[in-house]
């Protein structure tokens, strides 16, 4: 053991200045993840009120070519533990070419609180992709709160009850967590990817600085949306969830972030690795397109990530001792945040995918930055929709 310590100290003593720069830069990652992990614990665990619900809500889902996933999503919404007369369910078919139209029409015929809309039959609202369907759905929403999720998602039976418990008049948006079903290698990668991404929102929200609420699990007061003039008047091209956050900020309402099993939405994995990369490029581009605050935060974060990833792959060639220091401490802190999410969200098979994170995270940071140098086009895989930014 003493020989190992002496060898490690020798590596530090001969380290060059640029090796120290890379080590310190990479070490900041460990402290950042620790900071966010602690912050995530400050978000409240939800409970259920013993009082009878009285709040009218709308659950809004827009999908395109979702014949495979939509039925499971709708069934989970119909099984919500909430008075049926207080739930309006708005299902939007956004220019589908499969049987999505027929599916939501059938649900509307069989359930009096279900409304089916088809954007093909409605006036053009000037929006594209998910934003188009969401905007049309808000046009018929009657609930005080609008719960938004995706067609490939399933919601917990207590989603509404727990989300609304403890809400204050100053709260304008409520956000929860996401979990991906780990089906196949892509599902496992997407699960660990979501776990990492949502740590930033959960962690910052715990310190009172919510960064974002994710699109498949965002809840907003309808009055805020209507007073802002809707998505049609919002300045965005991709990220409708960030546009909703901006409406909330402009109205000077607060964001309430929840970190409980009951307020978590479960997603089916994307079909392929190409879909996954396309999805995450869309997240990044939607963020930097939202405004100067997101622009600089994301570019600085990804540039730093690119540098740290380069060190992660090649540092062992320069200074094995410094590299081993990173290899020891980085996984330890990642095990901590994954264990906390696993316990809070009551899910299995979380920590075991940490080895995937060790490879996938550096790879993403090294692929993202160069990818935007070669093409600025953002695609919605499977939706036949893209934006080519100049």
N, C-alpha and C positions, 0 to 999 in steps of 0.2 A: 504493500500500500504506500509506504514511504517513497519507494522508487517511482511510483506513478505520480505522486504529488510533486516530487522533484522534477520529473520530466515535464509536467504541466507548467510548473513555474518557469522552467527554462524557456518554454515556448513563449511565455509572456515577456520574458526578459529580452528576447531577440526580435520581438515583433516590430515591424516597420511602422511608420506613421500612418500609411494608408491602410495597413491591416488593422490598426487601432480604430481608424475612422469607420471601417466596415463593421468591426465588432461592436462599437458603441451604437452605430446606426441600427444594427440588427437587434441589439439588446433592448433598444427602445420598444421593439415589438413585444417582448416579454412583459415589460412594465405596462404597456398599453392594454394588453389582453388581461392582465391582472386587475388593472383599474376598471375596465369594463365588466369583468366578472363580478367584482365586488358591487359595482353600481347596479347590475341586473338584480341583485338580491333586494334592493330597495323598492322594486316595483311590487305592488300589493298582490298577495294571493287572494283570489276572490271567494266570496261566500254567497249563499242564496238566502234571500229574505223570506221570512215566514208570512209576510203580507201578500195578499192576492195582487197579481200584476194589473196595472191600469193603463200602462203606456202603449199606445198604438205604434207599431213598427212596420216597416217595409223591408223585405229581404229582396235584394236586386241581384240578378245574375244575367250577364250577357255572354253569349258564346257563338262561335262560328265553326261549323262542321264538327259538332260535339256529340254526334249520335251515340258514340261509344260511352262517353263519360257523363253526359247530362242526366240520364235516369238516376244514377247513384247519388248525384248531387241533389237532385230534386227530392228524392226519397228521404235523404237525411234532413232536409229542410222541413218536409211534411211531418217528420218525426220529432220536431223540436218540442220540448216540454214547455209550452207556452199556450195560453188560450187562443184557439183558432180564430175567434172573432177579433182578436187584436193583432193578427198577423196578415199582412198583405204580401203575397209573393208575386214578384214581377219577373218574368222570364223573357229574355230578348234573344231572338234569332237574328244574327247580324250577317245577312247575305249568304246563308249556308247553301251549299249545293248537295248536301246529303239529306238525311231524314230528320234533321234537327227541327225543322218547321213542324212536321207531323207529330213529333214527340211532345213538344211543348203545347201544341194545340190540344192534344189528347188529355194532358194533365189539366189544362184550363177547363175542358168540358167536364171532367170528373171531380173538380174541386172548386168550390164557389169562391175561395179566397185567392185563386191563382189567375193572373192576367198574363196572356201571351201576346207579345209584340213582334212584328217582323219589320226590320228596317227597310226592306225592299218596298214595303207598302207605304212607307212614311216619307214626308218631305226631307230632302237633304239638309242636314244640320251643319254641314261644313267640316265635320270631324271625320277621323279615320280610326280604324282598328277598334280596340275596346272602348275608347272614349265615345265613339258614335253610339254604341248600344247603351252605355251607361247614361248618356245624356237623354236618350229617348225614354229610358226607364224612369228617370227622375220626373219626366213630364207627366207621368200618371201616378207617381208615388203619393201616398196619403199619410204615411206614418210620420210620427214626430222624429223618429230616428230611422235612418236608412242603413241597413246592414248590407255591405257589398262583399261578394265572394266570387269565385271563378267556377266555371262549369266542370272543371276537373277536380273540384274540391268536395270534401264532405265536412259537415259541421257537427260539433258535439251537441247532444240533446239539450244541454244546459247553456248553450252559447248565448242566447238572449238574456236569460235570467241573470247569469253571472256577469255579463258585460254591463248591464244596467244597474247592478247593485252598487250602491255607494257613489253613483254619478252625481255631480254637482251642477248647479246652474251655470257655473263658469266653464264647464267642460263642453267643448264643441266637437271633438273627435275622440273616438276610442279605438285603440289598436290592440291586437293580440299577437300571439306567436303562430308560427307555421311549422309543420312537420311533414316530411315527404315519406311516402311508403317506400321502403328500400327494396324494390323489385328489380332484380337484375343489377349489373354493375353500374349502369347509368343512374338507377334509382338510389344506389348506395352513395355514389358521388354527389348526386343532387341533395340527398339528405344531409350529408356533412357540409356541403356548400351553404345550404340554408342556415344550418346551425351556426356557421361562422358569420355569415352576413347579418343575421338578425341579432347577434351579440352586440353589434355596434348600436343598433337602435335601443335594445333593452338596456344596455349599459349606460348610454347617455341619458335615456329617459329616467333611469333611476336617480340620476343627479339633477333631474329637473330640466334637462335640455334634450327633448325628443328630436331625433334627426329625421325620422320618416315613419310612416305607417305603411305596411305592405298591402298591395292591391287586393289580394285574395282575402284579407281580413281587416277591413277598415269600415268604421261606423261613423257617420256624420249626421249632425242635426240638419234636417231638411231645410229649416229656415235659413241657415247659413248659406247653403247652396243656392237657394232661390234669391236671396238678397244680393249675392255675388253675380247673378245673371247666368249661372250655370257654366258648364264646360265650354259652351259656345263662345263665351266672352273671356275665357281664360287663355293665358299666353303659354301654351305648351304644344308639343308635337308628339310626344311619346308617353310620358309618365303622368297619367291622369291622377294617380294617387298623390303625387307631389303637388299637382294643381289643386287638389282638394285640401291639402295641408296649407297651401298658400291662402286659399279662401278663409280657412279657419284663423290663420295668423292675422290676416287683414281685418277680420271681424273681432279680433282681440279676445278670442276664446282660448282655453287651454287644451292641451292634449293629454289624455289619460291612457297610459300604457299598462296592460295587464299581462301577468306572467303566471298563468295557471293552466291546468289541463283543460278545464271546462271552456276556456276562452280561446283555445287553440284550434286552428283549421288544419285538416289533413289533406295533402295534395297527392294526386297520382303523379308518378314520374313522367318526364318528357320521353318521347319515343326513342331518341337516339342522342349520341354525343354531340352531333351537329346541332340538334335542337337546343341542347344545353348551352353550348358556346354562343349560339345566336341569342338565346334568352339573356345571358349575362352581359353580352355586348349591348343589348337593348337597355338593361338596367343602367349601365355606366353612361351610355349616351343620353338617356332620359334625365339622369342626374345633372350632367354638365350643361344640358340644354335648359335647365329649369331656372338658372340665375347665377350671378357671379359668386354667391356664397358656395353653392354646390359645385360650381365649376372649379374654383381654386382648391376646395377641400379634396375633391376627388382626384384632380390631377396631381396634387402634392402627394396624396396617399398612394396612388398607383405608381408614381415615379419612385417614391421611396421603396415601395414594395418590389419594384423591378430591380432596384439596386440590391436590396436585401436578398432577393431570390438568386441573383447572380452570385453573391457571397455564399449562399446556402449550397449551391451546386458545386462551386469550385474552390472554396476556402481550404478544403482538406489538402489541395495541392500546394498551397502557399504556407499554411501554418496549421498543422494537424491539432496542436494543442488548443488554439483558439476555436477551431471548428468543433472539437469535442465539447467545449464549454457550451456552445450553442446547442448541440445535439442533446445535451443533458437537460438543459433548462427549458427549452422551447416545448418539448412534448409534455413536460410536467404541468406547465400552466394550461396547456390545451386540454389535458385530461381533466383539470379542475373545472373549466367552463363547460365542457361536455357533460361531466357528471352532474353539475348543477342543473343544466337543461333537462337531462334525463330524469332527474328526481322531480323537478317542478312540473314537467309536462307529462310525467308518468308514462314514459315510452321505453321500449326495450331496444337493444341493438343500437346504441349510440356511441359509447366509448370505443367499442370494438372497431369502428370505422376510422379511428384516429390515424392509422397507418395510411389510409387513403388521403387524408388531409396533408400529411407530410409530403406527398408527391404532387397532389393536385393544386394546392395553394401556390407553391412557387411556379408551377407550370402556368397557371392562370395569369399571374403577374407578368410573366415573361412573354406570354402570347398576346395579351390585351394591348399593350402599348404599341408593339410593331404592327398589330392587325389594323389599327386605325391609321397607320402610315400608308398602308397598301389600299385600303378601301374604307370609305366612310358610310357605306350603305348599311342600313339596319333592316333586317328581315324579321317578319313574323312567320316562322316556319310553320307550314301547314295552312296558313291563312292567305297565301298569295298576296301579301301586302308588304311593301318596303318603302323606306325613305332614304333618298340618296343626298346626304348633306354635302354641301360644297365647301 
